[in-house]
């Protein structure tokens, strides 16, 4: 059975071999396969750990961050050894069968090109992993550049393999790519747009990894985890992942909260809607009642409050507004070096908005919400002491009453 297959293979190459030559060819093929398997096993067992150890010295203390890329690169480089050894020794196996030797040479060179291309791609991934671990705040689109280099790597490997199969010069194949330019532009449209967008994003420093961005059109509201050639990944606050085309960050609008993260505080901007009917002048009895409130006594001990009480026609809203300003100035969680004010907005059908505008020195979301809540809880609790009330639609409560 084996001699029939070998004879058919020999006839395919235009040769008719005698039986003794067929036996010798079969033995050489088996020895070549055994040698190939042996070289594979030796490369994985001994050469791969040595290469991985050498690469470990390159990335230094980043052993865990680059482990997957390091092992992948070591594996591809180690697998180049069988091809190099067999290419150099193929003539010894198939010296008397030149057609077989050319076919084996072709297969080995294709194998060598494939693993060389994968080794170069793994080297790019290894370098990108090191750069990502070392410089986490970099605005260089290294993922996009890495993908471009890997794409060019695979194109070069494909051209080399195709030139060997067709027995044509790579220059000949490259000259024929001009006619396919329109097709290539259509196929790689997203890649080209992504490359241009990545360069613009990096040049203008628009988005970095770790930035908090909002893009309602794509349902994105969270931290940027990856800026690649064609996509940007955003991990939303509910831990879902939104993938946005890179070019969309150039063509569409989005909000980047990096300025807030790098500044001295996070803005608190919220209003209490005062019922206009509760606003009025304070008489002596009401002022005396306020002075007797323990929670308000620290405020009335200040010179500002004493000067206010000496003013004629003092309204409860004015006194409450100054008390709110003083309360914010005493809060250690409010950045006193940034804008801090209590202002009135235009009155409307839901009352007179009294807005608190300041900046929390703690920008962590949970802490920020806690600080904001405590401020307004205090204000709502002290509001009745100034004989003020908030506007509230209480239709349901009126039914209970």
Secondary structure as UniProt FT lines:
FT   HELIX           2..12
FT   TURN            13..14
FT   HELIX           19..42
FT   HELIX           43..47
FT   HELIX           48..59
FT   TURN            60..61
FT   TURN            63..66
FT   HELIX           67..78
FT   HELIX           80..93
FT   TURN            95..96
FT   HELIX           98..134
FT   TURN            136..137
FT   HELIX           142..166
FT   HELIX           170..175
FT   HELIX           176..180
FT   HELIX           181..187
FT   HELIX           189..203
FT   TURN            204..205
FT   TURN            209..210
FT   STRAND          212..215
FT   HELIX           216..218
FT   STRAND          220..227
FT   STRAND          231..236
FT   TURN            237..238
FT   STRAND          241..245
FT   TURN            246..247
FT   HELIX           248..251
FT   STRAND          255..256
FT   HELIX           258..262
FT   STRAND          266..274
FT   HELIX           276..278
FT   HELIX           284..291
FT   HELIX           294..296
FT   HELIX           297..300
FT   HELIX           303..309
FT   HELIX           316..330
FT   TURN            332..333
FT   TURN            336..337
FT   STRAND          341..344
FT   TURN            349..350
FT   STRAND          351..360
FT   HELIX           365..383
FT   HELIX           384..386
FT   HELIX           395..400
//
